C-alpha cells in the first residue's frame, strides 16, 4: 500500500483547531492545578460535543462525522501534546472501533454526539490479540466478574465487556456495577477496578466476530496511543529547545554548548522517526476492514508502533526533565506531567518488549 505521512488539508485544519482550543482552555497550568480530578467534563464537552470529535469515526448516517482513524490520530497527537485529561482514546477510539467492527449501529448512534462515553472493560496493559476476556462470566444475559485497572472507566456510561465467547454492553449506572478508583502514577488518566454482580447485559457479538472486534479495538488503541506518544515527545523536544534558548550560563544561552546541541539533535531524530512510524501505522489501519479484524499488515503496524513510539516518548520526557535542570524536577514545571504520562502509556496495550516479541513472530524472525 502507498503511505503518505503528510497531513492533508482537512487534517491540518483539524490539528490547528484542536491545538488552539487546548491552548486556550487547558494550558498545562490548568492540568497541573486539576490533578486528582482526572477527567475534565467541560473540556470533554468542548472537544466531543461542540467540536463533534467524539463521533469523528462514526458514519454520518448514524450521526457521526464520517471520518476515520487518520483524523482520530490527529486529535490524539494534540491531546498528547497537552496531556489533556479526557477519555478520548478510551471512548472515541477503542470503544468506538470495537463497536464498528461489530457493526453495532444502535450503540454507535448513542456515542455519536459525545454526550455518552464508552470503555472496553479490559486491564490497561492488555495487548492486541484475538482472545476474549475470561475474567467475566455470563449466565444467560447477566454478567459476573471483576476486571482491574481499566483506563478512563470512572465516568463511562457504557461498558463493553468481553467474556470467553461474546461481547456485551452494560449500562454503567445499573445495579450491580461497582467502580473503585485506583491510585495511578498518571493522574490525568485514571484507572478503575470494575466489579459486576449479576448485571443485566446486551449481547452485541459472539464467537469469532466478537474476538475479532476486541482485537481490532485494541490494535486501534495501540496505534493511536503511538500518535499520542508522538505528541508527548514533540512537546518535550519543543520545551527543551525553548529552555536552552533562554537559559543563560557564562554569559550565553546554554543551547550554544555543543554537548547539549548533540542531545537535541539526537532527540529531534527520534521524534521525527516516531512521527513517521506512527503515521505509517495509522495509514495501515485506516485502509483495513474493521469487520475482518486486523490483518497481518495491521498487526505488524500496531506492534511496530508501540515497540518504537513508547520508548521514544519516555526518553524524550526524561531528556526534557534533565535539560531543564533543577526546574525540571520541580512540581511547578509541567515536565513531570509528561514523564508520568509517557511512563504509564509505555505499558498500556502491552510493553515495548512484548510488542517486539510479537513483531518478531509476525515477520518470522528467529529467536535470538
C-alpha positions in Angstrom: 0.0 0.0 0.0 1.0 3.6 -0.5 1.6 5.5 2.7 1.6 9.3 2.9 2.8 10.6 6.3 1.9 14.2 5.5 -1.1 15.9 6.9 -3.7 16.7 4.2 -5.7 19.9 4.2 -8.5 18.6 6.4 -6.1 17.1 8.9 -4.1 20.3 9.1 -7.2 22.3 9.8 -8.3 19.8 12.4 -4.9 19.8 14.1 -4.8 23.6 14.2 -8.3 23.9 15.6 -7.8 21.3 18.3 -4.4 22.8 19.3 -5.8 26.3 19.6 -8.7 25.1 21.7 -6.5 23.1 24.0 -4.0 26.0 24.4 -6.9 28.3 25.4 -8.9 26.0 27.5 -6.5 23.6 29.1 -2.9 25.0 29.3 -0.5 23.0 31.4 -1.2 25.3 34.4 -4.8 24.1 34.4 -3.9 20.4 34.0 -1.4 20.8 37.0 -4.0 22.5 39.2 -6.7 19.9 38.4 -4.6 16.8 39.2 -6.7 14.5 41.3 -9.7 15.2 39.1 -8.6 13.1 36.2 -11.5 13.8 33.7 -12.3 17.4 32.8 -16.1 17.4 31.9 -16.0 20.9 30.5 -13.1 20.0 28.2 -14.8 16.8 27.1 -18.0 18.8 26.3 -16.0 21.2 24.2 -14.0 18.5 22.4 -16.6 15.8 22.0 -19.9 17.7 21.8 -19.2 21.2 20.5 -16.4 20.2 18.1 -18.0 16.9 17.3 -14.8 14.9 17.7 -16.2 12.0 19.8 -18.1 10.7 16.8 -15.4 11.5 14.3 -15.0 7.9 13.1 -18.7 7.1 13.3 -20.6 7.1 9.9 -22.7 10.2 9.1 -25.8 8.1 8.8 -25.5 7.3 12.5 -24.9 11.0 13.5 -21.1 10.9 13.4 -18.5 12.8 11.5 -17.8 10.2 8.8 -14.1 10.4 9.3 -11.6 7.7 10.1 -8.5 6.8 12.1 -6.3 9.4 10.4 -8.5 12.1 11.8 -8.7 10.4 15.2 -4.9 10.2 15.2 -4.5 14.0 14.7 -6.7 14.6 17.7 -4.8 12.0 19.8 -1.5 13.7 18.9 -2.7 17.0 20.1 -4.2 15.6 23.3 -0.7 14.1 23.9 0.9 17.5 23.4 -1.4 18.9 26.0 -1.6 15.9 28.4 -5.3 16.6 28.3 -7.4 14.8 31.0 -10.1 13.4 28.7 -11.1 9.8 27.9 -10.8 10.3 24.1 -8.6 7.3 23.4 -10.8 5.0 25.5 -14.2 6.1 24.2 -13.8 7.7 20.7 -11.1 5.3 19.6 -11.0 1.9 21.4 -14.7 1.5 22.3 -15.9 3.1 19.0 -13.7 1.0 16.8 -14.7 -2.2 18.7 -18.4 -1.4 18.0 -17.6 -0.5 14.4 -16.1 -3.9 14.0 -19.3 -5.4 15.3 -21.5 -3.2 13.1 -23.3 -2.3 16.3 -25.1 0.7 14.8 -27.6 1.2 17.6 -24.8 1.6 20.2 -22.7 3.7 17.9 -25.5 6.1 17.4 -25.6 6.6 21.1 -22.0 7.7 21.2 -22.0 9.8 18.1 -22.9 13.2 19.7 -20.4 12.8 22.6 -22.9 13.1 25.4 -22.3 9.4 26.3 -19.0 7.7 26.7 -18.0 4.1 26.5 -15.0 2.0 27.5 -13.7 -1.5 26.7 -13.5 -3.3 30.0 -10.0 -4.9 29.9 -6.9 -4.1 32.0 -5.0 -1.1 30.7 -2.0 -3.3 29.8 -3.9 -5.8 27.6 -2.1 -6.1 24.3 -3.9 -6.6 20.9 -4.9 -10.2 20.4 -7.8 -12.5 19.4 -8.5 -13.9 22.9 -11.6 -12.6 24.7 -11.7 -11.8 28.4 -12.0 -14.8 30.8 -12.4 -12.5 33.9 -16.2 -12.1 33.4 -18.6 -14.9 33.1 -22.1 -14.8 31.5 -25.1 -16.6 33.0 -27.8 -16.1 30.4 -27.9 -12.4 30.0 -26.3 -11.5 33.3 -22.6 -10.9 33.9 -20.5 -11.5 37.0 -16.8 -10.9 37.4 -14.0 -8.4 38.2 -11.6 -6.5 35.9 -8.8 -4.5 37.5 -7.1 -1.4 36.2 -9.4 -0.2 33.4 -8.4 3.1 31.9 -10.9 6.0 31.9 -13.8 3.9 33.1 -14.8 6.1 36.0 -17.0 8.4 34.0 -18.1 6.0 31.3 -21.8 5.5 30.6 -21.5 2.2 28.6 -19.2 -0.7 29.5 -18.2 -3.0 26.6 -17.5 -6.3 28.4 -15.8 -9.3 26.7 -16.4 -12.8 28.0 -14.9 -16.0 26.7 -17.3 -16.3 23.8 -19.1 -12.9 23.4 -19.0 -9.2 23.7 -21.6 -7.4 25.8 -22.8 -3.9 26.6 -23.6 -2.9 30.2 -25.1 0.3 31.4 -22.5 1.6 33.8 -25.1 3.2 36.1 -27.0 0.0 36.5 -27.4 -2.0 39.7 -24.6 -4.5 40.4 -21.9 -2.4 38.8 -19.1 -1.2 41.2 -16.3 1.1 40.1 -13.4 1.7 42.5 -10.7 4.3 41.6 -7.1 3.1 41.6 -4.2 5.3 42.5 -2.2 5.8 39.3 1.2 7.5 38.6 -0.5 9.5 35.8 -3.3 11.4 37.4 -4.5 12.7 34.1 -5.6 9.2 33.0 -7.5 7.4 35.8 -7.6 3.7 36.4 -10.6 1.9 37.8 -11.3 -1.5 39.2 -14.7 -2.8 37.9 -16.8 -5.4 39.6 -20.0 -6.8 38.0 -22.5 -8.8 40.2 -25.2 -10.5 38.0 -25.5 -7.3 35.9 -28.0 -7.4 33.0 -26.2 -7.0 29.7 -26.9 -6.7 26.0 -25.0 -9.1 23.7 -23.6 -7.4 20.6 -21.4 -10.1 19.1 -20.5 -13.7 19.7 -17.7 -16.2 18.8 -15.1 -15.2 16.2 -16.8 -11.9 15.4 -16.6 -10.8 19.0 -12.9 -11.9 19.2 -12.0 -10.0 16.0 -13.8 -6.9 17.2 -11.9 -6.8 20.5 -8.7 -7.5 18.7 -9.4 -4.6 16.3 -10.3 -2.2 19.1 -7.1 -3.0 21.0 -5.0 -2.7 17.8 -6.6 0.7 17.0 -5.9 1.8 20.6 -2.2 0.7 20.4 -1.7 2.6 17.1 -3.5 5.8 18.2 -1.7 5.7 21.6 1.5 5.8 19.5 0.1 9.1 17.9 -0.4 10.4 21.4 3.1 9.4 22.4 4.5 11.2 19.4 2.6 14.3 20.6 4.2 13.9 24.1 7.7 13.6 22.6 7.2 16.6 20.3 6.1 18.8 23.2 9.1 17.6 25.3 11.5 18.5 22.5 9.9 21.9 21.9 10.0 22.7 25.6 13.7 21.7 25.9 14.7 23.8 22.9 12.8 26.8 24.2 14.5 26.5 27.6 18.0 26.1 26.2 17.5 29.2 24.1 16.5 31.3 27.0 18.6 29.9 29.9 21.9 31.7 30.2 25.1 30.5 31.8 28.6 32.0 31.5 27.0 34.9 29.5 25.4 32.9 26.7 22.4 30.6 26.1 23.2 27.1 27.2 21.9 25.9 23.9 25.1 27.0 22.3 27.1 24.4 24.2 28.0 21.6 21.8 27.1 18.7 24.1 23.6 20.0 24.5 23.2 20.6 20.8 24.1 17.0 20.2 21.5 15.8 22.6 18.9 18.0 21.0 19.9 16.7 17.5 19.5 13.1 18.7 16.2 13.9 20.2 15.0 15.5 17.0 15.8 12.4 15.0 14.0 10.2 17.5 10.9 12.4 17.4 10.9 12.6 13.6 11.2 8.8 13.3 8.4 8.3 15.8 6.2 10.5 13.8 6.9 8.5 10.6 6.2 5.2 12.4 3.0 6.5 13.9 1.7 7.9 10.7 2.6 4.6 8.8 0.7 2.5 11.4 -2.4 4.8 11.2 -2.4 4.6 7.4 -2.3 0.8 7.5 -5.2 0.5 9.9 -7.2 3.2 8.1 -7.0 1.0 4.9 -8.0 -2.2 6.7 -11.6 -3.6 7.3 -12.6 -3.4 10.9 -15.2 -6.2 10.5 -12.5 -8.6 9.5 -10.2 -7.8 12.4 -6.6 -6.8 12.0 -4.9 -8.4 9.0 -1.2 -9.4 9.1 0.0 -6.0 8.0 -2.2 -4.2 10.6 -0.9 -6.5 13.3 2.7 -5.7 12.2 1.9 -2.0 12.2 0.4 -2.0 15.7 3.3 -3.9 17.1 5.9 -1.7 15.4 4.1 1.5 16.6 4.2 0.5 20.2 7.6 -1.1 20.1 9.1 2.2 18.8 6.9 5.1 20.0 6.5 4.1 23.7 10.3 4.2 24.5 10.8 7.4 22.4 8.2 9.2 24.5 9.8 8.1 27.7 13.3 9.1 26.6 12.1 12.5 25.4 10.2 13.1 28.7 13.3 12.2 30.6 15.5 14.4 28.5 13.1 17.3 29.0 13.3 16.9 32.7 17.1 16.7 32.7 17.7 19.5 30.2 15.6 21.8 32.4 18.0 21.1 35.3 16.6 21.8 38.8 13.5 23.5 37.3 12.6 20.2 35.5 12.4 18.4 38.8 10.1 20.9 40.4 6.4 20.5 40.9 5.7 23.9 39.4 7.0 22.9 36.0 4.9 20.7 33.6 7.8 18.3 32.7 6.7 15.8 35.3 3.2 15.6 33.8 4.7 14.4 30.5 7.1 12.0 32.2 4.2 10.4 34.1 2.0 10.2 31.0 4.9 8.7 29.0 5.8 6.2 31.7 2.2 4.9 32.1 1.5 4.9 28.4 4.6 2.8 27.9 2.7 -0.2 29.5 -0.7 0.5 28.0 -1.7 -2.1 25.4 1.4 -4.1 26.3 5.0 -3.1 26.9 7.5 -2.4 24.1 9.3 -5.7 24.9 6.0 -7.6 24.4 5.4 -5.8 21.1 8.9 -6.5 19.9 8.4 -10.2 20.7 5.1 -10.1 18.8 6.7 -8.3 15.9 9.4 -10.9 15.7 6.8 -13.7 15.4 4.7 -11.8 12.9 7.7 -11.3 10.5 9.2 -14.8 11.2 12.4 -13.6 12.9 14.3 -16.4 14.6 14.7 -16.1 18.4 18.0 -14.6 19.5 
